[in-house]
């Protein structure tokens, strides 16, 4: 048995197949395994999430996702990690981390367990071609040709090419007859050509972002918003970036409506600002607005709202209404994403209609299996993508291990 890809899915599958007494060779193109695991969760590795549900995953075939997840919940993943000696702790929003809060702990324990159960790990072994033979497969690699009776491809996606992300797995699959769902960057920062964003670079606020595509509301997310020189980032933006990326891919016009003070309704915010006006004060409006808002944002909001008042005493309800409207509906056109290099995951991948969800086996090529991000399934931020990687690997490993 050969597995192409030494990431989350590849390591998990290798361990389970090795435990079943099967001979496994794991091929990894990087100098070491688990490079994407090491940088996940800012180095803390958000392994999974306690609140697993089909609605937290995306793909063209929701029924496939449901079938893969069925019976493989948080506890299943937790038990696997306990079995390799890793203790887990729960963070905010149900996020599950290693107790060490160190991604290196996860990789080191996975690698140790793989080697303990007899897995042969071959690093710096890039696969260049896969050919289906009458029985088994022939793999051309930079370390020579390799033969195998069964093949599991866990080669990931084009996301984070600096960590080894590539299209190689897709190429192998399509060469053997599989179809691809278009891929786009997801969990990624967004770019804008509007000049005011650069003026606010470095400012972060707790807010909300609503995506409009061709003028129609698509989705809304709450969380921090981080203004940058290229556009906008932050958790709220990452959470809706999948939809933005897909819509941009369809050449839709995408615009965000930002609420910089979501905890206040328009009425409450209007009353707050009206009550702050001192009709005798010569204080500049920008300085007055800094009483509730970052200096850079205050300057920008005044410019965007186009109020005429220059000092506090000139403010009236009409001017306040303009300020409130801008604060609660700040428009930002989106021109692009930061691309696969900055994306945590990718949408699309191998068409799941061509994969058996219970076993992750190809419906087209005998003895071929897939697991992880190469498949047309991507999850929300918060450990869901890793969860799918572990679970799909477990299903593939079980299927391979039970065959004679």
DRENZA-397062 format. One record per residue (C-alpha): residue number from 1; residue in one letter; chain; x, y, z. Coordinates in pm, whole numbers, padded with zeros to 5 digits. Example, Ala and Ser with C-alpha at 12.3 -4.5 7.8 and 13.67 -1.06 7.14 Angstrom:
2
seq->1; type->a; mol->A; x->01230; y->-00450; z->00780
seq->2; type->s; mol->A; x->01367; y->-00106; z->00714
***
This chain:
404
seq->1; type->x; mol->A; x->00000; y->00000; z->00000
seq->2; type->x; mol->A; x->00133; y->00344; z->-00094
seq->3; type->x; mol->A; x->-00002; y->00675; z->00035
seq->4; type->x; mol->A; x->00086; y->00994; z->-00154
seq->5; type->x; mol->A; x->00102; y->01289; z->00087
seq->6; type->x; mol->A; x->00234; y->01308; z->00442
seq->7; type->x; mol->A; x->-00014; y->01559; z->00578
seq->8; type->x; mol->A; x->-00300; y->01511; z->00826
seq->9; type->x; mol->A; x->-00499; y->01257; z->00624
seq->10; type->x; mol->A; x->-00192; y->01067; z->00504
seq->11; type->x; mol->A; x->-00039; y->01027; z->00850
seq->12; type->x; mol->A; x->-00368; y->00925; z->01011
seq->13; type->x; mol->A; x->-00444; y->00665; z->00743
seq->14; type->x; mol->A; x->-00089; y->00528; z->00752
seq->15; type->x; mol->A; x->-00106; y->00472; z->01127
seq->16; type->x; mol->A; x->-00440; y->00291; z->01115
seq->17; type->x; mol->A; x->-00341; y->00073; z->00818
seq->18; type->x; mol->A; x->-00009; y->-00005; z->00987
seq->19; type->x; mol->A; x->-00188; y->-00102; z->01308
seq->20; type->x; mol->A; x->-00390; y->-00351; z->01105
seq->21; type->x; mol->A; x->-00068; y->-00525; z->01011
seq->22; type->x; mol->A; x->-00056; y->-00404; z->00650
seq->23; type->x; mol->A; x->00264; y->-00285; z->00487
seq->24; type->x; mol->A; x->00244; y->00091; z->00420
seq->25; type->x; mol->A; x->00478; y->00331; z->00244
seq->26; type->x; mol->A; x->00409; y->00702; z->00287
seq->27; type->x; mol->A; x->00557; y->00932; z->00021
seq->28; type->x; mol->A; x->00608; y->01299; z->00109
seq->29; type->x; mol->A; x->00756; y->01561; z->-00125
seq->30; type->x; mol->A; x->00878; y->01789; z->00157
seq->31; type->x; mol->A; x->01182; y->01730; z->00375
seq->32; type->x; mol->A; x->00952; y->01630; z->00661
seq->33; type->x; mol->A; x->00589; y->01533; z->00714
seq->34; type->x; mol->A; x->00308; y->01751; z->00849
seq->35; type->x; mol->A; x->00426; y->02097; z->00736
seq->36; type->x; mol->A; x->00072; y->02239; z->00712
seq->37; type->x; mol->A; x->-00012; y->02091; z->01053
seq->38; type->x; mol->A; x->00284; y->02278; z->01204
seq->39; type->x; mol->A; x->00155; y->02622; z->01101
seq->40; type->x; mol->A; x->-00214; y->02558; z->01171
seq->41; type->x; mol->A; x->-00392; y->02756; z->01441
seq->42; type->x; mol->A; x->-00097; y->02998; z->01464
seq->43; type->x; mol->A; x->00122; y->02706; z->01566
seq->44; type->x; mol->A; x->-00127; y->02571; z->01820
seq->45; type->x; mol->A; x->-00305; y->02327; z->01584
seq->46; type->x; mol->A; x->-00683; y->02341; z->01608
seq->47; type->x; mol->A; x->-00726; y->01963; z->01567
seq->48; type->x; mol->A; x->-01105; y->01939; z->01549
seq->49; type->x; mol->A; x->-01422; y->02092; z->01689
seq->50; type->x; mol->A; x->-01664; y->01965; z->01950
seq->51; type->x; mol->A; x->-01965; y->02080; z->01744
seq->52; type->x; mol->A; x->-01939; y->01870; z->01429
seq->53; type->x; mol->A; x->-02234; y->01897; z->01191
seq->54; type->x; mol->A; x->-02288; y->01866; z->00818
seq->55; type->x; mol->A; x->-02378; y->02236; z->00803
seq->56; type->x; mol->A; x->-02018; y->02329; z->00889
seq->57; type->x; mol->A; x->-01888; y->02164; z->00570
seq->58; type->x; mol->A; x->-01927; y->02262; z->00205
seq->59; type->x; mol->A; x->-01923; y->02084; z->-00131
seq->60; type->x; mol->A; x->-02142; y->02007; z->-00430
seq->61; type->x; mol->A; x->-02286; y->01692; z->-00267
seq->62; type->x; mol->A; x->-02405; y->01750; z->00095
seq->63; type->x; mol->A; x->-02531; y->01389; z->00109
seq->64; type->x; mol->A; x->-02174; y->01267; z->00057
seq->65; type->x; mol->A; x->-02050; y->01483; z->00346
seq->66; type->x; mol->A; x->-02327; y->01353; z->00571
seq->67; type->x; mol->A; x->-02241; y->00993; z->00484
seq->68; type->x; mol->A; x->-01869; y->01041; z->00554
seq->69; type->x; mol->A; x->-01929; y->01212; z->00890
seq->70; type->x; mol->A; x->-02195; y->00966; z->01009
seq->71; type->x; mol->A; x->-02061; y->00778; z->01310
seq->72; type->x; mol->A; x->-01733; y->00970; z->01307
seq->73; type->x; mol->A; x->-01783; y->01256; z->01550
seq->74; type->x; mol->A; x->-01557; y->01456; z->01780
seq->75; type->x; mol->A; x->-01521; y->01160; z->02017
seq->76; type->x; mol->A; x->-01393; y->00934; z->01739
seq->77; type->x; mol->A; x->-01116; y->01180; z->01656
seq->78; type->x; mol->A; x->-01045; y->01241; z->02024
seq->79; type->x; mol->A; x->-01004; y->00866; z->02086
seq->80; type->x; mol->A; x->-00757; y->00840; z->01799
seq->81; type->x; mol->A; x->-00538; y->01116; z->01939
seq->82; type->x; mol->A; x->-00552; y->00972; z->02289
seq->83; type->x; mol->A; x->-00432; y->00645; z->02135
seq->84; type->x; mol->A; x->-00112; y->00812; z->02011
seq->85; type->x; mol->A; x->-00052; y->00983; z->02346
seq->86; type->x; mol->A; x->-00193; y->01329; z->02285
seq->87; type->x; mol->A; x->-00413; y->01499; z->02544
seq->88; type->x; mol->A; x->-00671; y->01748; z->02418
seq->89; type->x; mol->A; x->-00830; y->02061; z->02564
seq->90; type->x; mol->A; x->-01130; y->02267; z->02456
seq->91; type->x; mol->A; x->-01103; y->02634; z->02363
seq->92; type->x; mol->A; x->-01356; y->02894; z->02248
seq->93; type->x; mol->A; x->-01634; y->02799; z->02005
seq->94; type->x; mol->A; x->-01575; y->02429; z->02069
seq->95; type->x; mol->A; x->-01225; y->02436; z->01919
seq->96; type->x; mol->A; x->-01009; y->02143; z->02027
seq->97; type->x; mol->A; x->-00633; y->02184; z->02075
seq->98; type->x; mol->A; x->-00348; y->01965; z->02196
seq->99; type->x; mol->A; x->-00294; y->02023; z->02568
seq->100; type->x; mol->A; x->00057; y->02141; z->02485
seq->101; type->x; mol->A; x->-00089; y->02409; z->02253
seq->102; type->x; mol->A; x->00195; y->02319; z->02019
seq->103; type->x; mol->A; x->00139; y->02187; z->01668
seq->104; type->x; mol->A; x->00482; y->02025; z->01678
seq->105; type->x; mol->A; x->00351; y->01789; z->01948
seq->106; type->x; mol->A; x->00084; y->01668; z->01706
seq->107; type->x; mol->A; x->00328; y->01607; z->01420
seq->108; type->x; mol->A; x->00592; y->01444; z->01641
seq->109; type->x; mol->A; x->00344; y->01200; z->01797
seq->110; type->x; mol->A; x->00183; y->01115; z->01461
seq->111; type->x; mol->A; x->00524; y->01050; z->01305
seq->112; type->x; mol->A; x->00644; y->00842; z->01599
seq->113; type->x; mol->A; x->00330; y->00628; z->01598
seq->114; type->x; mol->A; x->00350; y->00577; z->01221
seq->115; type->x; mol->A; x->00707; y->00452; z->01247
seq->116; type->x; mol->A; x->00621; y->00243; z->01554
seq->117; type->x; mol->A; x->00360; y->00045; z->01362
seq->118; type->x; mol->A; x->00598; y->-00014; z->01073
seq->119; type->x; mol->A; x->00508; y->00263; z->00827
seq->120; type->x; mol->A; x->00793; y->00344; z->00588
seq->121; type->x; mol->A; x->00807; y->00724; z->00556
seq->122; type->x; mol->A; x->00998; y->00844; z->00249
seq->123; type->x; mol->A; x->01049; y->01222; z->00243
seq->124; type->x; mol->A; x->01175; y->01438; z->-00045
seq->125; type->x; mol->A; x->01001; y->01190; z->-00273
seq->126; type->x; mol->A; x->00793; y->01386; z->-00522
seq->127; type->x; mol->A; x->00563; y->01171; z->-00735
seq->128; type->x; mol->A; x->00562; y->01282; z->-01099
seq->129; type->x; mol->A; x->00331; y->01028; z->-01262
seq->130; type->x; mol->A; x->00081; y->00762; z->-01161
seq->131; type->x; mol->A; x->-00019; y->00487; z->-01403
seq->132; type->x; mol->A; x->-00295; y->00231; z->-01345
seq->133; type->x; mol->A; x->-00181; y->-00119; z->-01435
seq->134; type->x; mol->A; x->-00389; y->-00436; z->-01477
seq->135; type->x; mol->A; x->-00318; y->-00507; z->-01114
seq->136; type->x; mol->A; x->-00214; y->-00213; z->-00900
seq->137; type->x; mol->A; x->-00032; y->00107; z->-00985
seq->138; type->x; mol->A; x->00306; y->00225; z->-01106
seq->139; type->x; mol->A; x->00443; y->00548; z->-00957
seq->140; type->x; mol->A; x->00724; y->00747; z->-01109
seq->141; type->x; mol->A; x->00906; y->00951; z->-00841
seq->142; type->x; mol->A; x->01226; y->01151; z->-00825
seq->143; type->x; mol->A; x->01364; y->00858; z->-00622
seq->144; type->x; mol->A; x->01276; y->00601; z->-00886
seq->145; type->x; mol->A; x->00976; y->00389; z->-00983
seq->146; type->x; mol->A; x->00754; y->00229; z->-00720
seq->147; type->x; mol->A; x->00481; y->-00034; z->-00750
seq->148; type->x; mol->A; x->00178; y->-00086; z->-00529
seq->149; type->x; mol->A; x->-00138; y->-00294; z->-00524
seq->150; type->x; mol->A; x->-00346; y->-00019; z->-00362
seq->151; type->x; mol->A; x->-00308; y->00360; z->-00369
seq->152; type->x; mol->A; x->-00441; y->00629; z->-00135
seq->153; type->x; mol->A; x->-00400; y->00987; z->-00257
seq->154; type->x; mol->A; x->-00396; y->01248; z->00021
seq->155; type->x; mol->A; x->-00197; y->01507; z->-00171
seq->156; type->x; mol->A; x->-00400; y->01808; z->-00052
seq->157; type->x; mol->A; x->-00485; y->02115; z->-00259
seq->158; type->x; mol->A; x->-00311; y->02418; z->-00416
seq->159; type->x; mol->A; x->-00359; y->02612; z->-00090
seq->160; type->x; mol->A; x->-00032; y->02723; z->00075
seq->161; type->x; mol->A; x->00212; y->02621; z->-00204
seq->162; type->x; mol->A; x->00500; y->02744; z->00013
seq->163; type->x; mol->A; x->00418; y->02450; z->00242
seq->164; type->x; mol->A; x->00394; y->02201; z->-00042
seq->165; type->x; mol->A; x->00038; y->02262; z->-00160
seq->166; type->x; mol->A; x->00000; y->02172; z->-00527
seq->167; type->x; mol->A; x->-00224; y->02038; z->-00803
seq->168; type->x; mol->A; x->-00033; y->01710; z->-00828
seq->169; type->x; mol->A; x->-00302; y->01493; z->-00670
seq->170; type->x; mol->A; x->-00564; y->01636; z->-00904
seq->171; type->x; mol->A; x->-00341; y->01562; z->-01202
seq->172; type->x; mol->A; x->-00300; y->01197; z->-01098
seq->173; type->x; mol->A; x->-00676; y->01161; z->-01042
seq->174; type->x; mol->A; x->-00787; y->01325; z->-01366
seq->175; type->x; mol->A; x->-00531; y->01128; z->-01567
seq->176; type->x; mol->A; x->-00704; y->00815; z->-01436
seq->177; type->x; mol->A; x->-01049; y->00945; z->-01533
seq->178; type->x; mol->A; x->-01173; y->01145; z->-01235
seq->179; type->x; mol->A; x->-01352; y->01481; z->-01265
seq->180; type->x; mol->A; x->-01272; y->01807; z->-01085
seq->181; type->x; mol->A; x->-01499; y->02065; z->-00926
seq->182; type->x; mol->A; x->-01344; y->02414; z->-00981
seq->183; type->x; mol->A; x->-01106; y->02515; z->-00703
seq->184; type->x; mol->A; x->-01090; y->02855; z->-00536
seq->185; type->x; mol->A; x->-00898; y->02991; z->-00235
seq->186; type->x; mol->A; x->-01094; y->02975; z->00093
seq->187; type->x; mol->A; x->-01029; y->03104; z->00445
seq->188; type->x; mol->A; x->-00832; y->03379; z->00278
seq->189; type->x; mol->A; x->-00789; y->03757; z->00299
seq->190; type->x; mol->A; x->-00967; y->03985; z->00051
seq->191; type->x; mol->A; x->-00830; y->04260; z->-00173
seq->192; type->x; mol->A; x->-00984; y->04597; z->-00257
seq->193; type->x; mol->A; x->-00879; y->04879; z->-00485
seq->194; type->x; mol->A; x->-01050; y->05146; z->-00274
seq->195; type->x; mol->A; x->-00798; y->05400; z->-00149
seq->196; type->x; mol->A; x->-00954; y->05460; z->00193
seq->197; type->x; mol->A; x->-00862; y->05109; z->00309
seq->198; type->x; mol->A; x->-00490; y->05192; z->00299
seq->199; type->x; mol->A; x->-00556; y->05494; z->00522
seq->200; type->x; mol->A; x->-00693; y->05257; z->00787
seq->201; type->x; mol->A; x->-00425; y->04988; z->00754
seq->202; type->x; mol->A; x->-00345; y->04818; z->01083
seq->203; type->x; mol->A; x->-00678; y->04902; z->01251
seq->204; type->x; mol->A; x->-00878; y->04611; z->01392
seq->205; type->x; mol->A; x->-01235; y->04633; z->01523
seq->206; type->x; mol->A; x->-01502; y->04390; z->01638
seq->207; type->x; mol->A; x->-01766; y->04422; z->01369
seq->208; type->x; mol->A; x->-01968; y->04237; z->01110
seq->209; type->x; mol->A; x->-01944; y->04196; z->00733
seq->210; type->x; mol->A; x->-02229; y->04130; z->00492
seq->211; type->x; mol->A; x->-02146; y->04007; z->00143
seq->212; type->x; mol->A; x->-02344; y->04134; z->-00155
seq->213; type->x; mol->A; x->-02294; y->03974; z->-00497
seq->214; type->x; mol->A; x->-02440; y->04169; z->-00791
seq->215; type->x; mol->A; x->-02641; y->04368; z->-00537
seq->216; type->x; mol->A; x->-02800; y->04066; z->-00365
seq->217; type->x; mol->A; x->-02724; y->03976; z->-00003
seq->218; type->x; mol->A; x->-02540; y->03643; z->00019
seq->219; type->x; mol->A; x->-02417; y->03594; z->00375
seq->220; type->x; mol->A; x->-02317; y->03777; z->00693
seq->221; type->x; mol->A; x->-02045; y->03706; z->00950
seq->222; type->x; mol->A; x->-01949; y->03864; z->01281
seq->223; type->x; mol->A; x->-01599; y->03889; z->01428
seq->224; type->x; mol->A; x->-01291; y->04104; z->01402
seq->225; type->x; mol->A; x->-01224; y->04312; z->01092
seq->226; type->x; mol->A; x->-00863; y->04401; z->01013
seq->227; type->x; mol->A; x->-00797; y->04675; z->00758
seq->228; type->x; mol->A; x->-00479; y->04630; z->00555
seq->229; type->x; mol->A; x->-00282; y->04790; z->00272
seq->230; type->x; mol->A; x->-00427; y->04538; z->00026
seq->231; type->x; mol->A; x->-00784; y->04527; z->00158
seq->232; type->x; mol->A; x->-00932; y->04350; z->00457
seq->233; type->x; mol->A; x->-00873; y->04048; z->00679
seq->234; type->x; mol->A; x->-00991; y->03930; z->01019
seq->235; type->x; mol->A; x->-01197; y->03632; z->01132
seq->236; type->x; mol->A; x->-01528; y->03766; z->00998
seq->237; type->x; mol->A; x->-01368; y->03812; z->00657
seq->238; type->x; mol->A; x->-01204; y->03468; z->00655
seq->239; type->x; mol->A; x->-01541; y->03314; z->00742
seq->240; type->x; mol->A; x->-01716; y->03460; z->00436
seq->241; type->x; mol->A; x->-01417; y->03443; z->00200
seq->242; type->x; mol->A; x->-01531; y->03108; z->00058
seq->243; type->x; mol->A; x->-01844; y->03270; z->-00083
seq->244; type->x; mol->A; x->-01649; y->03572; z->-00208
seq->245; type->x; mol->A; x->-01393; y->03353; z->-00381
seq->246; type->x; mol->A; x->-01661; y->03144; z->-00551
seq->247; type->x; mol->A; x->-01859; y->03450; z->-00660
seq->248; type->x; mol->A; x->-01549; y->03625; z->-00796
seq->249; type->x; mol->A; x->-01474; y->03306; z->-00987
seq->250; type->x; mol->A; x->-01816; y->03345; z->-01152
seq->251; type->x; mol->A; x->-01728; y->03710; z->-01234
seq->252; type->x; mol->A; x->-01989; y->03851; z->-00993
seq->253; type->x; mol->A; x->-01945; y->04202; z->-00853
seq->254; type->x; mol->A; x->-01870; y->04157; z->-00482
seq->255; type->x; mol->A; x->-01912; y->04421; z->-00216
seq->256; type->x; mol->A; x->-01896; y->04408; z->00162
seq->257; type->x; mol->A; x->-02118; y->04613; z->00387
seq->258; type->x; mol->A; x->-01929; y->04662; z->00713
seq->259; type->x; mol->A; x->-02086; y->04739; z->01048
seq->260; type->x; mol->A; x->-01812; y->04888; z->01264
seq->261; type->x; mol->A; x->-02028; y->04905; z->01577
seq->262; type->x; mol->A; x->-02262; y->04600; z->01561
seq->263; type->x; mol->A; x->-02340; y->04602; z->01932
seq->264; type->x; mol->A; x->-02537; y->04925; z->01888
seq->265; type->x; mol->A; x->-02854; y->04945; z->01682
seq->266; type->x; mol->A; x->-02889; y->05248; z->01451
seq->267; type->x; mol->A; x->-03131; y->05406; z->01697
seq->268; type->x; mol->A; x->-02908; y->05344; z->01999
seq->269; type->x; mol->A; x->-02598; y->05471; z->01818
seq->270; type->x; mol->A; x->-02785; y->05780; z->01696
seq->271; type->x; mol->A; x->-02895; y->05860; z->02052
seq->272; type->x; mol->A; x->-02542; y->05807; z->02183
seq->273; type->x; mol->A; x->-02393; y->06049; z->01930
seq->274; type->x; mol->A; x->-02670; y->06307; z->01969
seq->275; type->x; mol->A; x->-02623; y->06308; z->02347
seq->276; type->x; mol->A; x->-02249; y->06364; z->02305
seq->277; type->x; mol->A; x->-02291; y->06694; z->02115
seq->278; type->x; mol->A; x->-02191; y->07005; z->02305
seq->279; type->x; mol->A; x->-02353; y->07297; z->02123
seq->280; type->x; mol->A; x->-02086; y->07534; z->02259
seq->281; type->x; mol->A; x->-01783; y->07322; z->02167
seq->282; type->x; mol->A; x->-01536; y->07423; z->01893
seq->283; type->x; mol->A; x->-01381; y->07073; z->01900
seq->284; type->x; mol->A; x->-01302; y->06937; z->01550
seq->285; type->x; mol->A; x->-01551; y->06670; z->01445
seq->286; type->x; mol->A; x->-01275; y->06415; z->01386
seq->287; type->x; mol->A; x->-01144; y->06461; z->01739
seq->288; type->x; mol->A; x->-01503; y->06445; z->01871
seq->289; type->x; mol->A; x->-01559; y->06114; z->01688
seq->290; type->x; mol->A; x->-01234; y->05976; z->01833
seq->291; type->x; mol->A; x->-01426; y->05956; z->02157
seq->292; type->x; mol->A; x->-01580; y->05635; z->02028
seq->293; type->x; mol->A; x->-01367; y->05536; z->01729
seq->294; type->x; mol->A; x->-01004; y->05477; z->01627
seq->295; type->x; mol->A; x->-00835; y->05790; z->01493
seq->296; type->x; mol->A; x->-00782; y->05649; z->01143
seq->297; type->x; mol->A; x->-01141; y->05525; z->01122
seq->298; type->x; mol->A; x->-01281; y->05856; z->01250
seq->299; type->x; mol->A; x->-01107; y->06046; z->00968
seq->300; type->x; mol->A; x->-01225; y->05797; z->00707
seq->301; type->x; mol->A; x->-01587; y->05785; z->00832
seq->302; type->x; mol->A; x->-01614; y->06164; z->00815
seq->303; type->x; mol->A; x->-01484; y->06159; z->00457
seq->304; type->x; mol->A; x->-01710; y->05873; z->00351
seq->305; type->x; mol->A; x->-02023; y->06019; z->00512
seq->306; type->x; mol->A; x->-01963; y->06355; z->00342
seq->307; type->x; mol->A; x->-02088; y->06561; z->00633
seq->308; type->x; mol->A; x->-02040; y->06936; z->00612
seq->309; type->x; mol->A; x->-01986; y->07008; z->00981
seq->310; type->x; mol->A; x->-01626; y->07074; z->01078
seq->311; type->x; mol->A; x->-01664; y->07137; z->01451
seq->312; type->x; mol->A; x->-01879; y->06970; z->01718
seq->313; type->x; mol->A; x->-02123; y->07259; z->01770
seq->314; type->x; mol->A; x->-02225; y->07245; z->01401
seq->315; type->x; mol->A; x->-02346; y->06885; z->01423
seq->316; type->x; mol->A; x->-02720; y->06818; z->01398
seq->317; type->x; mol->A; x->-02946; y->06514; z->01357
seq->318; type->x; mol->A; x->-02910; y->06510; z->00978
seq->319; type->x; mol->A; x->-02531; y->06500; z->01005
seq->320; type->x; mol->A; x->-02546; y->06238; z->01280
seq->321; type->x; mol->A; x->-02774; y->06022; z->01063
seq->322; type->x; mol->A; x->-02511; y->06032; z->00787
seq->323; type->x; mol->A; x->-02237; y->05930; z->01031
seq->324; type->x; mol->A; x->-02447; y->05646; z->01173
seq->325; type->x; mol->A; x->-02538; y->05518; z->00829
seq->326; type->x; mol->A; x->-02171; y->05506; z->00729
seq->327; type->x; mol->A; x->-02065; y->05345; z->01056
seq->328; type->x; mol->A; x->-02329; y->05073; z->01014
seq->329; type->x; mol->A; x->-02311; y->05034; z->00633
seq->330; type->x; mol->A; x->-01956; y->05106; z->00525
seq->331; type->x; mol->A; x->-01922; y->04981; z->00168
seq->332; type->x; mol->A; x->-01607; y->04809; z->00045
seq->333; type->x; mol->A; x->-01582; y->04668; z->-00308
seq->334; type->x; mol->A; x->-01377; y->04348; z->-00338
seq->335; type->x; mol->A; x->-01155; y->04301; z->-00642
seq->336; type->x; mol->A; x->-00980; y->03973; z->-00557
seq->337; type->x; mol->A; x->-00858; y->03738; z->-00285
seq->338; type->x; mol->A; x->-00498; y->03700; z->-00169
seq->339; type->x; mol->A; x->-00490; y->03375; z->-00360
seq->340; type->x; mol->A; x->-00386; y->03020; z->-00284
seq->341; type->x; mol->A; x->-00056; y->03131; z->-00132
seq->342; type->x; mol->A; x->-00240; y->03289; z->00162
seq->343; type->x; mol->A; x->-00540; y->03054; z->00171
seq->344; type->x; mol->A; x->-00577; y->02798; z->00449
seq->345; type->x; mol->A; x->-00782; y->02564; z->00229
seq->346; type->x; mol->A; x->-00930; y->02538; z->-00120
seq->347; type->x; mol->A; x->-01285; y->02481; z->-00236
seq->348; type->x; mol->A; x->-01358; y->02219; z->-00501
seq->349; type->x; mol->A; x->-01150; y->01912; z->-00581
seq->350; type->x; mol->A; x->-01226; y->01554; z->-00681
seq->351; type->x; mol->A; x->-01597; y->01521; z->-00763
seq->352; type->x; mol->A; x->-01752; y->01333; z->-00470
seq->353; type->x; mol->A; x->-02007; y->01166; z->-00698
seq->354; type->x; mol->A; x->-01714; y->00950; z->-00808
seq->355; type->x; mol->A; x->-01618; y->00840; z->-00454
seq->356; type->x; mol->A; x->-01787; y->00588; z->-00221
seq->357; type->x; mol->A; x->-01838; y->00784; z->00104
seq->358; type->x; mol->A; x->-01826; y->00481; z->00335
seq->359; type->x; mol->A; x->-01485; y->00366; z->00207
seq->360; type->x; mol->A; x->-01343; y->00670; z->00020
seq->361; type->x; mol->A; x->-01283; y->00432; z->-00271
seq->362; type->x; mol->A; x->-01292; y->00549; z->-00631
seq->363; type->x; mol->A; x->-01598; y->00439; z->-00825
seq->364; type->x; mol->A; x->-01391; y->00465; z->-01144
seq->365; type->x; mol->A; x->-01053; y->00307; z->-01064
seq->366; type->x; mol->A; x->-01027; y->-00017; z->-00863
seq->367; type->x; mol->A; x->-00800; y->-00006; z->-00556
seq->368; type->x; mol->A; x->-00776; y->00376; z->-00565
seq->369; type->x; mol->A; x->-00875; y->00581; z->-00259
seq->370; type->x; mol->A; x->-00886; y->00949; z->-00165
seq->371; type->x; mol->A; x->-00885; y->01135; z->00168
seq->372; type->x; mol->A; x->-00851; y->01490; z->00294
seq->373; type->x; mol->A; x->-00852; y->01822; z->00113
seq->374; type->x; mol->A; x->-00807; y->01676; z->-00235
seq->375; type->x; mol->A; x->-01180; y->01592; z->-00226
seq->376; type->x; mol->A; x->-01455; y->01847; z->-00299
seq->377; type->x; mol->A; x->-01522; y->01912; z->00070
seq->378; type->x; mol->A; x->-01404; y->02210; z->00273
seq->379; type->x; mol->A; x->-01500; y->02315; z->00623
seq->380; type->x; mol->A; x->-01549; y->02629; z->00825
seq->381; type->x; mol->A; x->-01273; y->02785; z->01030
seq->382; type->x; mol->A; x->-01235; y->02624; z->01371
seq->383; type->x; mol->A; x->-01093; y->02274; z->01320
seq->384; type->x; mol->A; x->-01351; y->02146; z->01071
seq->385; type->x; mol->A; x->-01109; y->02096; z->00782
seq->386; type->x; mol->A; x->-00878; y->01889; z->00999
seq->387; type->x; mol->A; x->-01178; y->01690; z->01123
seq->388; type->x; mol->A; x->-01270; y->01593; z->00768
seq->389; type->x; mol->A; x->-00908; y->01497; z->00699
seq->390; type->x; mol->A; x->-00893; y->01264; z->01001
seq->391; type->x; mol->A; x->-01236; y->01111; z->00936
seq->392; type->x; mol->A; x->-01194; y->01053; z->00562
seq->393; type->x; mol->A; x->-00855; y->00895; z->00638
seq->394; type->x; mol->A; x->-01013; y->00669; z->00900
seq->395; type->x; mol->A; x->-01274; y->00549; z->00652
seq->396; type->x; mol->A; x->-01014; y->00482; z->00382
seq->397; type->x; mol->A; x->-00787; y->00303; z->00631
seq->398; type->x; mol->A; x->-01070; y->00083; z->00756
seq->399; type->x; mol->A; x->-01165; y->-00014; z->00401
seq->400; type->x; mol->A; x->-00808; y->-00096; z->00300
seq->401; type->x; mol->A; x->-00735; y->-00286; z->00623
seq->402; type->x; mol->A; x->-01045; y->-00506; z->00592
seq->403; type->x; mol->A; x->-00961; y->-00619; z->00238
seq->404; type->x; mol->A; x->-00764; y->-00937; z->00179
***
